[in-house]
Amino acid sequence: MKIAVPTAEGVLNLHFGHCKAFTLIDTDPATKKILSSVEVPAPRHEPGVLPRFLGEQGVNVIIAGGMGMQAQNLFNQQGITVVIGAPSKTPTELVTDYLAGTLVSGDNVCDH
């Protein structure tokens, strides 16, 4: 399973659509372990670009602080699970919590 986390300065960027990079983390859900991690630059923000870009990267899950409903719907149409309301932690901490079933998510910090 590949998990994407929008990042800035090594932690979750709370506004998904305006991040400069994504940390892509390959995991083994059976063992709940991280296999590898790489940061890739985000493409230019335009409607529909990020769901297509992350889908092409093989992403299965996105952990975000906030995300607009249109983006959530586009990801869901591609079969990509969206987790919103995540706290500002490192991608490794967020993915470790997600795999362990202990990721605490709150309100969507995006209002559009």
A tleap script that builds the chain and sets N, CA, C and O, in Angstrom:
source leaprc.protein.ff14SB
mol = sequence {
  NMET LYS ILE ALA VAL PRO THR ALA GLU GLY
  VAL LEU ASN LEU HIE PHE GLY HIE CYS LYS
  ALA PHE THR LEU ILE ASP THR ASP PRO ALA
  THR LYS LYS ILE LEU SER SER VAL GLU VAL
  PRO ALA PRO ARG HIE GLU PRO GLY VAL LEU
  PRO ARG PHE LEU GLY GLU GLN GLY VAL ASN
  VAL ILE ILE ALA GLY GLY MET GLY MET GLN
  ALA GLN ASN LEU PHE ASN GLN GLN GLY ILE
  THR VAL VAL ILE GLY ALA PRO SER LYS THR
  PRO THR GLU LEU VAL THR ASP TYR LEU ALA
  GLY THR LEU VAL SER GLY ASP ASN VAL CYS
  ASP CHIE
}
set mol.1.N position { 0.848 -1.164 0.000 }
set mol.1.CA position { 0.000 0.000 0.000 }
set mol.1.C position { 0.899 1.235 0.000 }
set mol.1.O position { 1.892 1.302 0.724 }
set mol.2.N position { 0.526 2.207 -0.830 }
set mol.2.CA position { 1.292 3.458 -0.884 }
set mol.2.C position { 0.432 4.581 -0.316 }
set mol.2.O position { -0.720 4.766 -0.706 }
set mol.3.N position { 1.023 5.327 0.616 }
set mol.3.CA position { 0.332 6.414 1.303 }
set mol.3.C position { 1.021 7.734 0.967 }
set mol.3.O position { 2.247 7.836 1.018 }
set mol.4.N position { 0.217 8.742 0.625 }
set mol.4.CA position { 0.740 10.074 0.314 }
set mol.4.C position { 0.406 11.040 1.442 }
set mol.4.O position { -0.702 11.031 1.980 }
set mol.5.N position { 1.386 11.874 1.793 }
set mol.5.CA position { 1.195 12.915 2.801 }
set mol.5.C position { 1.713 14.221 2.210 }
set mol.5.O position { 2.890 14.301 1.857 }
set mol.6.N position { 0.856 15.268 2.089 }
set mol.6.CA position { 1.344 16.566 1.620 }
set mol.6.C position { 2.257 17.161 2.688 }
set mol.6.O position { 1.881 17.235 3.858 }
set mol.7.N position { 3.450 17.583 2.289 }
set mol.7.CA position { 4.418 18.025 3.295 }
set mol.7.C position { 5.001 19.399 3.002 }
set mol.7.O position { 5.041 19.871 1.866 }
set mol.8.N position { 5.450 20.013 4.093 }
set mol.8.CA position { 6.197 21.270 4.048 }
set mol.8.C position { 7.123 21.267 5.256 }
set mol.8.O position { 6.674 21.103 6.390 }
set mol.9.N position { 8.396 21.447 5.012 }
set mol.9.CA position { 9.398 21.503 6.074 }
set mol.9.C position { 9.358 20.276 6.985 }
set mol.9.O position { 9.542 20.381 8.198 }
set mol.10.N position { 9.112 19.105 6.377 }
set mol.10.CA position { 9.201 17.851 7.110 }
set mol.10.C position { 7.977 17.415 7.886 }
set mol.10.O position { 7.994 16.368 8.532 }
set mol.11.N position { 6.898 18.215 7.831 }
set mol.11.CA position { 5.659 17.836 8.516 }
set mol.11.C position { 4.472 17.997 7.572 }
set mol.11.O position { 4.593 18.562 6.485 }
set mol.12.N position { 3.318 17.484 8.015 }
set mol.12.CA position { 2.097 17.593 7.228 }
set mol.12.C position { 1.783 19.041 6.916 }
set mol.12.O position { 1.751 19.887 7.810 }
set mol.13.N position { 1.551 19.323 5.642 }
set mol.13.CA position { 1.071 20.640 5.215 }
set mol.13.C position { -0.441 20.595 5.333 }
set mol.13.O position { -1.088 19.812 4.637 }
set mol.14.N position { -1.014 21.408 6.191 }
set mol.14.CA position { -2.436 21.314 6.489 }
set mol.14.C position { -3.335 21.651 5.304 }
set mol.14.O position { -4.470 21.175 5.255 }
set mol.15.N position { -2.874 22.447 4.354 }
set mol.15.CA position { -3.703 22.767 3.191 }
set mol.15.C position { -3.225 21.946 1.999 }
set mol.15.O position { -2.254 22.303 1.332 }
set mol.16.N position { -3.907 20.866 1.750 }
set mol.16.CA position { -3.538 19.869 0.758 }
set mol.16.C position { -3.197 20.460 -0.612 }
set mol.16.O position { -2.143 20.151 -1.168 }
set mol.17.N position { -4.056 21.291 -1.152 }
set mol.17.CA position { -3.891 21.781 -2.516 }
set mol.17.C position { -2.759 22.750 -2.737 }
set mol.17.O position { -2.415 23.046 -3.882 }
set mol.18.N position { -2.168 23.251 -1.667 }
set mol.18.CA position { -1.110 24.246 -1.820 }
set mol.18.C position { 0.242 23.756 -1.307 }
set mol.18.O position { 1.136 24.558 -1.036 }
set mol.19.N position { 0.386 22.451 -1.175 }
set mol.19.CA position { 1.666 21.926 -0.701 }
set mol.19.C position { 2.706 21.983 -1.815 }
set mol.19.O position { 2.368 22.006 -2.999 }
set mol.20.N position { 3.947 22.003 -1.426 }
set mol.20.CA position { 5.061 22.041 -2.380 }
set mol.20.C position { 5.552 20.641 -2.737 }
set mol.20.O position { 6.185 20.440 -3.774 }
set mol.21.N position { 5.252 19.667 -1.859 }
set mol.21.CA position { 5.745 18.302 -2.088 }
set mol.21.C position { 4.803 17.296 -1.439 }
set mol.21.O position { 3.974 17.635 -0.595 }
set mol.22.N position { 4.961 16.054 -1.861 }
set mol.22.CA position { 4.265 14.930 -1.233 }
set mol.22.C position { 5.312 13.924 -0.795 }
set mol.22.O position { 6.257 13.638 -1.530 }
set mol.23.N position { 5.140 13.389 0.407 }
set mol.23.CA position { 5.950 12.268 0.839 }
set mol.23.C position { 5.148 11.015 0.515 }
set mol.23.O position { 4.034 10.833 1.007 }
set mol.24.N position { 5.727 10.147 -0.324 }
set mol.24.CA position { 5.089 8.899 -0.729 }
set mol.24.C position { 5.745 7.771 0.045 }
set mol.24.O position { 6.956 7.567 -0.039 }
set mol.25.N position { 4.937 7.043 0.797 }
set mol.25.CA position { 5.460 6.013 1.687 }
set mol.25.C position { 4.874 4.661 1.301 }
set mol.25.O position { 3.661 4.459 1.352 }
set mol.26.N position { 5.756 3.734 0.914 }
set mol.26.CA position { 5.349 2.360 0.632 }
set mol.26.C position { 5.299 1.595 1.937 }
set mol.26.O position { 6.217 1.675 2.752 }
set mol.27.N position { 4.216 0.850 2.131 }
set mol.27.CA position { 4.032 0.117 3.374 }
set mol.27.C position { 3.646 -1.333 3.102 }
set mol.27.O position { 3.226 -1.688 2.001 }
set mol.28.N position { 3.797 -2.146 4.118 }
set mol.28.CA position { 3.310 -3.517 4.098 }
set mol.28.C position { 2.200 -3.586 5.145 }
set mol.28.O position { 2.488 -3.673 6.339 }
set mol.29.N position { 0.925 -3.548 4.712 }
set mol.29.CA position { -0.171 -3.551 5.681 }
set mol.29.C position { -0.210 -4.808 6.552 }
set mol.29.O position { -0.687 -4.755 7.685 }
set mol.30.N position { 0.281 -5.925 6.043 }
set mol.30.CA position { 0.260 -7.170 6.815 }
set mol.30.C position { 1.160 -7.082 8.044 }
set mol.30.O position { 0.800 -7.544 9.127 }
set mol.31.N position { 2.340 -6.480 7.860 }
set mol.31.CA position { 3.280 -6.358 8.981 }
set mol.31.C position { 3.206 -4.989 9.650 }
set mol.31.O position { 3.827 -4.761 10.688 }
set mol.32.N position { 2.432 -4.069 9.040 }
set mol.32.CA position { 2.281 -2.700 9.549 }
set mol.32.C position { 3.627 -1.973 9.612 }
set mol.32.O position { 3.916 -1.238 10.556 }
set mol.33.N position { 4.437 -2.202 8.579 }
set mol.33.CA position { 5.769 -1.585 8.528 }
set mol.33.C position { 5.905 -0.684 7.307 }
set mol.33.O position { 5.284 -0.899 6.266 }
set mol.34.N position { 6.747 0.336 7.480 }
set mol.34.CA position { 7.120 1.215 6.369 }
set mol.34.C position { 8.277 0.567 5.625 }
set mol.34.O position { 9.272 0.168 6.230 }
set mol.35.N position { 8.138 0.465 4.304 }
set mol.35.CA position { 9.175 -0.147 3.477 }
set mol.35.C position { 10.113 0.880 2.868 }
set mol.35.O position { 11.322 0.662 2.801 }
set mol.36.N position { 9.552 2.005 2.422 }
set mol.36.CA position { 10.379 3.056 1.828 }
set mol.36.C position { 9.607 4.368 1.839 }
set mol.36.O position { 8.388 4.398 2.007 }
set mol.37.N position { 10.357 5.451 1.653 }
set mol.37.CA position { 9.763 6.783 1.662 }
set mol.37.C position { 10.532 7.675 0.704 }
set mol.37.O position { 11.762 7.645 0.663 }
set mol.38.N position { 9.798 8.472 -0.068 }
set mol.38.CA position { 10.429 9.407 -0.988 }
set mol.38.C position { 9.577 10.671 -1.055 }
set mol.38.O position { 8.348 10.604 -1.022 }
set mol.39.N position { 10.238 11.817 -1.149 }
set mol.39.CA position { 9.519 13.083 -1.311 }
set mol.39.C position { 9.575 13.486 -2.773 }
set mol.39.O position { 10.645 13.508 -3.382 }
set mol.40.N position { 8.411 13.805 -3.335 }
set mol.40.CA position { 8.342 14.235 -4.733 }
set mol.40.C position { 7.713 15.620 -4.797 }
set mol.40.O position { 6.805 15.922 -4.023 }
set mol.41.N position { 8.183 16.465 -5.708 }
set mol.41.CA position { 7.585 17.794 -5.841 }
set mol.41.C position { 6.143 17.678 -6.331 }
set mol.41.O position { 5.821 16.819 -7.153 }
set mol.42.N position { 5.293 18.543 -5.821 }
set mol.42.CA position { 3.894 18.570 -6.252 }
set mol.42.C position { 3.792 19.283 -7.596 }
set mol.42.O position { 4.523 20.241 -7.850 }
set mol.43.N position { 2.890 18.820 -8.454 }
set mol.43.CA position { 2.659 19.558 -9.696 }
set mol.43.C position { 1.930 20.860 -9.395 }
set mol.43.O position { 1.452 21.072 -8.280 }
set mol.44.N position { 1.849 21.719 -10.387 }
set mol.44.CA position { 1.144 22.991 -10.229 }
set mol.44.C position { -0.316 22.730 -9.861 }
set mol.44.O position { -0.946 21.826 -10.408 }
set mol.45.N position { -0.847 23.519 -8.939 }
set mol.45.CA position { -2.209 23.325 -8.445 }
set mol.45.C position { -3.225 23.828 -9.467 }
set mol.45.O position { -3.320 25.023 -9.744 }
set mol.46.N position { -3.968 22.895 -10.009 }
set mol.46.CA position { -5.094 23.186 -10.895 }
set mol.46.C position { -6.152 22.132 -10.602 }
set mol.46.O position { -5.810 21.017 -10.208 }
set mol.47.N position { -7.434 22.458 -10.787 }
set mol.47.CA position { -8.484 21.485 -10.496 }
set mol.47.C position { -8.256 20.150 -11.217 }
set mol.47.O position { -8.041 20.114 -12.429 }
set mol.48.N position { -8.306 19.065 -10.454 }
set mol.48.CA position { -8.194 17.718 -11.007 }
set mol.48.C position { -6.792 17.199 -11.226 }
set mol.48.O position { -6.625 16.014 -11.516 }
set mol.49.N position { -5.775 18.039 -11.098 }
set mol.49.CA position { -4.399 17.615 -11.372 }
set mol.49.C position { -3.863 16.681 -10.281 }
set mol.49.O position { -3.281 15.640 -10.588 }
set mol.50.N position { -4.056 17.044 -9.025 }
set mol.50.CA position { -3.471 16.251 -7.938 }
set mol.50.C position { -4.048 14.831 -7.849 }
set mol.50.O position { -3.284 13.887 -7.648 }
set mol.51.N position { -5.373 14.645 -7.990 }
set mol.51.CA position { -5.876 13.263 -7.980 }
set mol.51.C position { -5.269 12.407 -9.097 }
set mol.51.O position { -4.932 11.244 -8.874 }
set mol.52.N position { -5.132 12.970 -10.273 }
set mol.52.CA position { -4.543 12.229 -11.398 }
set mol.52.C position { -3.061 11.947 -11.137 }
set mol.52.O position { -2.592 10.829 -11.355 }
set mol.53.N position { -2.328 12.956 -10.674 }
set mol.53.CA position { -0.903 12.809 -10.388 }
set mol.53.C position { -0.650 11.724 -9.342 }
set mol.53.O position { 0.188 10.846 -9.549 }
set mol.54.N position { -1.367 11.781 -8.226 }
set mol.54.CA position { -1.144 10.803 -7.157 }
set mol.54.C position { -1.634 9.407 -7.562 }
set mol.54.O position { -1.052 8.402 -7.154 }
set mol.55.N position { -2.690 9.348 -8.354 }
set mol.55.CA position { -3.137 8.062 -8.886 }
set mol.55.C position { -2.072 7.424 -9.762 }
set mol.55.O position { -1.852 6.214 -9.696 }
set mol.56.N position { -1.408 8.233 -10.584 }
set mol.56.CA position { -0.324 7.739 -11.441 }
set mol.56.C position { 0.873 7.265 -10.620 }
set mol.56.O position { 1.652 6.432 -11.085 }
set mol.57.N position { 1.026 7.789 -9.404 }
set mol.57.CA position { 2.116 7.378 -8.520 }
set mol.57.C position { 1.787 6.081 -7.782 }
set mol.57.O position { 2.627 5.545 -7.059 }
set mol.58.N position { 0.557 5.574 -7.965 }
set mol.58.CA position { 0.153 4.332 -7.313 }
set mol.58.C position { -0.337 4.500 -5.890 }
set mol.58.O position { -0.339 3.541 -5.119 }
set mol.59.N position { -0.752 5.705 -5.528 }
set mol.59.CA position { -1.198 5.988 -4.168 }
set mol.59.C position { -2.547 5.319 -3.899 }
set mol.59.O position { -3.447 5.355 -4.738 }
set mol.60.N position { -2.674 4.706 -2.713 }
set mol.60.CA position { -3.917 4.071 -2.273 }
set mol.60.C position { -4.633 4.875 -1.196 }
set mol.60.O position { -5.857 4.822 -1.078 }
set mol.61.N position { -3.845 5.632 -0.399 }
set mol.61.CA position { -4.382 6.381 0.736 }
set mol.61.C position { -3.713 7.750 0.777 }
set mol.61.O position { -2.518 7.877 0.510 }
set mol.62.N position { -4.504 8.778 1.116 }
set mol.62.CA position { -3.958 10.117 1.327 }
set mol.62.C position { -4.308 10.532 2.744 }
set mol.62.O position { -5.460 10.433 3.167 }
set mol.63.N position { -3.304 10.998 3.474 }
set mol.63.CA position { -3.526 11.547 4.811 }
set mol.63.C position { -3.330 13.050 4.695 }
set mol.63.O position { -2.256 13.517 4.314 }
set mol.64.N position { -4.385 13.812 5.030 }
set mol.64.CA position { -4.342 15.262 4.848 }
set mol.64.C position { -4.921 15.969 6.070 }
set mol.64.O position { -5.656 15.383 6.866 }
set mol.65.N position { -4.567 17.236 6.190 }
set mol.65.CA position { -5.180 18.069 7.224 }
set mol.65.C position { -6.539 18.549 6.753 }
set mol.65.O position { -7.537 18.431 7.464 }
set mol.66.N position { -6.564 19.089 5.546 }
set mol.66.CA position { -7.801 19.579 4.971 }
set mol.66.C position { -7.808 19.390 3.475 }
set mol.66.O position { -6.762 19.391 2.826 }
set mol.67.N position { -9.027 19.225 2.920 }
set mol.67.CA position { -9.170 19.012 1.487 }
set mol.67.C position { -10.597 19.371 1.097 }
set mol.67.O position { -11.549 19.007 1.788 }
set mol.68.N position { -10.738 20.085 -0.008 }
set mol.68.CA position { -12.061 20.440 -0.503 }
set mol.68.C position { -12.852 19.210 -0.933 }
set mol.68.O position { -12.280 18.167 -1.253 }
set mol.69.N position { -14.171 19.347 -0.934 }
set mol.69.CA position { -15.044 18.228 -1.286 }
set mol.69.C position { -14.839 17.753 -2.715 }
set mol.69.O position { -14.909 16.552 -2.974 }
set mol.70.N position { -14.586 18.665 -3.651 }
set mol.70.CA position { -14.375 18.260 -5.038 }
set mol.70.C position { -13.164 17.341 -5.147 }
set mol.70.O position { -13.222 16.320 -5.832 }
set mol.71.N position { -12.077 17.691 -4.485 }
set mol.71.CA position { -10.872 16.849 -4.512 }
set mol.71.C position { -11.155 15.497 -3.861 }
set mol.71.O position { -10.740 14.462 -4.381 }
set mol.72.N position { -11.860 15.499 -2.723 }
set mol.72.CA position { -12.193 14.240 -2.063 }
set mol.72.C position { -12.983 13.331 -2.995 }
set mol.72.O position { -12.719 12.132 -3.076 }
set mol.73.N position { -13.952 13.909 -3.697 }
set mol.73.CA position { -14.760 13.119 -4.631 }
set mol.73.C position { -13.925 12.564 -5.772 }
set mol.73.O position { -14.120 11.416 -6.174 }
set mol.74.N position { -12.999 13.356 -6.303 }
set mol.74.CA position { -12.141 12.886 -7.391 }
set mol.74.C position { -11.245 11.735 -6.933 }
set mol.74.O position { -11.049 10.772 -7.674 }
set mol.75.N position { -10.704 11.828 -5.726 }
set mol.75.CA position { -9.889 10.734 -5.195 }
set mol.75.C position { -10.736 9.478 -4.985 }
set mol.75.O position { -10.315 8.373 -5.326 }
set mol.76.N position { -11.928 9.657 -4.424 }
set mol.76.CA position { -12.801 8.506 -4.184 }
set mol.76.C position { -13.185 7.818 -5.488 }
set mol.76.O position { -13.306 6.593 -5.522 }
set mol.77.N position { -13.377 8.579 -6.555 }
set mol.77.CA position { -13.698 7.997 -7.862 }
set mol.77.C position { -12.565 7.113 -8.372 }
set mol.77.O position { -12.805 6.179 -9.137 }
set mol.78.N position { -11.344 7.397 -7.957 }
set mol.78.CA position { -10.185 6.599 -8.363 }
set mol.78.C position { -9.899 5.462 -7.382 }
set mol.78.O position { -8.924 4.730 -7.549 }
set mol.79.N position { -10.742 5.315 -6.364 }
set mol.79.CA position { -10.529 4.260 -5.383 }
set mol.79.C position { -9.449 4.580 -4.371 }
set mol.79.O position { -8.908 3.677 -3.734 }
set mol.80.N position { -9.126 5.860 -4.215 }
set mol.80.CA position { -8.106 6.286 -3.256 }
set mol.80.C position { -8.806 6.750 -1.978 }
set mol.80.O position { -9.668 7.627 -2.016 }
set mol.81.N position { -8.427 6.155 -0.858 }
set mol.81.CA position { -8.992 6.503 0.443 }
set mol.81.C position { -8.423 7.829 0.919 }
set mol.81.O position { -7.214 8.052 0.846 }
set mol.82.N position { -9.290 8.710 1.407 }
set mol.82.CA position { -8.866 10.018 1.901 }
set mol.82.C position { -9.131 10.091 3.395 }
set mol.82.O position { -10.250 9.858 3.851 }
set mol.83.N position { -8.084 10.418 4.157 }
set mol.83.CA position { -8.196 10.636 5.600 }
set mol.83.C position { -7.918 12.115 5.828 }
set mol.83.O position { -6.827 12.596 5.523 }
set mol.84.N position { -8.905 12.844 6.364 }
set mol.84.CA position { -8.721 14.283 6.589 }
set mol.84.C position { -8.750 14.598 8.077 }
set mol.84.O position { -9.195 13.796 8.899 }
set mol.85.N position { -8.263 15.789 8.395 }
set mol.85.CA position { -8.247 16.229 9.785 }
set mol.85.C position { -7.061 15.692 10.569 }
set mol.85.O position { -7.086 15.662 11.799 }
set mol.86.N position { -6.012 15.262 9.848 }
set mol.86.CA position { -4.821 14.724 10.525 }
set mol.86.C position { -4.047 15.860 11.199 }
set mol.86.O position { -4.077 16.998 10.733 }
set mol.87.N position { -3.356 15.547 12.294 }
set mol.87.CA position { -2.559 16.567 12.985 }
set mol.87.C position { -1.235 16.834 12.267 }
set mol.87.O position { -0.800 16.040 11.432 }
set mol.88.N position { -0.617 17.933 12.594 }
set mol.88.CA position { 0.662 18.309 11.984 }
set mol.88.C position { 1.796 17.514 12.628 }
set mol.88.O position { 2.369 17.926 13.636 }
set mol.89.N position { 2.107 16.366 12.024 }
set mol.89.CA position { 3.200 15.499 12.462 }
set mol.89.C position { 4.041 15.159 11.240 }
set mol.89.O position { 3.713 15.553 10.120 }
set mol.90.N position { 5.119 14.431 11.462 }
set mol.90.CA position { 5.930 13.988 10.330 }
set mol.90.C position { 5.164 12.913 9.563 }
set mol.90.O position { 4.306 12.240 10.134 }
set mol.91.N position { 5.466 12.747 8.269 }
set mol.91.CA position { 4.815 11.690 7.502 }
set mol.91.C position { 5.011 10.303 8.113 }
set mol.91.O position { 4.082 9.495 8.123 }
set mol.92.N position { 6.202 10.022 8.618 }
set mol.92.CA position { 6.459 8.717 9.231 }
set mol.92.C position { 5.562 8.500 10.442 }
set mol.92.O position { 5.007 7.414 10.611 }
set mol.93.N position { 5.412 9.518 11.289 }
set mol.93.CA position { 4.537 9.396 12.463 }
set mol.93.C position { 3.091 9.157 12.041 }
set mol.93.O position { 2.408 8.304 12.608 }
set mol.94.N position { 2.624 9.916 11.038 }
set mol.94.CA position { 1.244 9.780 10.584 }
set mol.94.C position { 0.974 8.393 10.007 }
set mol.94.O position { -0.042 7.772 10.321 }
set mol.95.N position { 1.881 7.913 9.168 }
set mol.95.CA position { 1.685 6.608 8.542 }
set mol.95.C position { 1.785 5.490 9.580 }
set mol.95.O position { 1.014 4.531 9.531 }
set mol.96.N position { 2.713 5.603 10.502 }
set mol.96.CA position { 2.828 4.607 11.576 }
set mol.96.C position { 1.530 4.547 12.374 }
set mol.96.O position { 1.035 3.462 12.678 }
set mol.97.N position { 0.978 5.713 12.712 }
set mol.97.CA position { -0.295 5.762 13.440 }
set mol.97.C position { -1.422 5.165 12.598 }
set mol.97.O position { -2.254 4.420 13.116 }
set mol.98.N position { -1.455 5.488 11.313 }
set mol.98.CA position { -2.498 4.964 10.427 }
set mol.98.C position { -2.440 3.440 10.369 }
set mol.98.O position { -3.465 2.771 10.497 }
set mol.99.N position { -1.251 2.898 10.178 }
set mol.99.CA position { -1.096 1.447 10.089 }
set mol.99.C position { -1.474 0.752 11.392 }
set mol.99.O position { -1.983 -0.368 11.381 }
set mol.100.N position { -1.223 1.419 12.511 }
set mol.100.CA position { -1.545 0.847 13.821 }
set mol.100.C position { -3.020 1.035 14.193 }
set mol.100.O position { -3.494 0.482 15.185 }
set mol.101.N position { -3.741 1.829 13.379 }
set mol.101.CA position { -5.142 2.100 13.691 }
set mol.101.C position { -5.325 3.122 14.786 }
set mol.101.O position { -6.392 3.199 15.396 }
set mol.102.N position { -4.278 3.924 15.047 }
set mol.102.CA position { -4.339 4.902 16.135 }
set mol.102.C position { -4.297 6.349 15.648 }
set mol.102.O position { -4.195 7.270 16.459 }
set mol.103.N position { -4.375 6.558 14.327 }
set mol.103.CA position { -4.343 7.921 13.798 }
set mol.103.C position { -5.618 8.636 14.225 }
set mol.103.O position { -6.724 8.208 13.894 }
set mol.104.N position { -5.452 9.722 14.957 }
set mol.104.CA position { -6.591 10.518 15.400 }
set mol.104.C position { -6.771 11.654 14.409 }
set mol.104.O position { -5.882 12.485 14.227 }
set mol.105.N position { -7.937 11.678 13.771 }
set mol.105.CA position { -8.209 12.767 12.831 }
set mol.105.C position { -9.320 13.638 13.403 }
set mol.105.O position { -10.176 13.179 14.159 }
set mol.106.N position { -9.278 14.898 13.018 }
set mol.106.CA position { -10.243 15.857 13.528 }
set mol.106.C position { -11.051 16.447 12.396 }
set mol.106.O position { -11.392 15.759 11.434 }
set mol.107.N position { -11.352 17.714 12.516 }
set mol.107.CA position { -12.155 18.398 11.522 }
set mol.107.C position { -11.342 18.702 10.277 }
set mol.107.O position { -10.123 18.863 10.335 }
set mol.108.N position { -12.033 18.777 9.158 }
set mol.108.CA position { -11.423 19.179 7.899 }
set mol.108.C position { -11.044 20.649 8.023 }
set mol.108.O position { -11.911 21.489 8.259 }
set mol.109.N position { -9.777 20.970 7.868 }
set mol.109.CA position { -9.332 22.360 8.018 }
set mol.109.C position { -9.530 23.162 6.735 }
set mol.109.O position { -9.156 24.334 6.679 }
set mol.110.N position { -10.110 22.554 5.712 }
set mol.110.CA position { -10.367 23.230 4.445 }
set mol.110.C position { -11.846 23.611 4.392 }
set mol.110.O position { -12.709 22.799 4.727 }
set mol.111.N position { -12.138 24.834 3.977 }
set mol.111.CA position { -13.532 25.271 3.972 }
set mol.111.C position { -14.123 25.406 2.578 }
set mol.111.O position { -15.118 26.107 2.395 }
set mol.112.N position { -13.519 24.741 1.584 }
set mol.112.CA position { -14.128 24.785 0.238 }
set mol.112.C position { -14.155 23.422 -0.405 }
set mol.112.O position { -14.630 23.280 -1.531 }
savepdb mol mol.pdb
quit
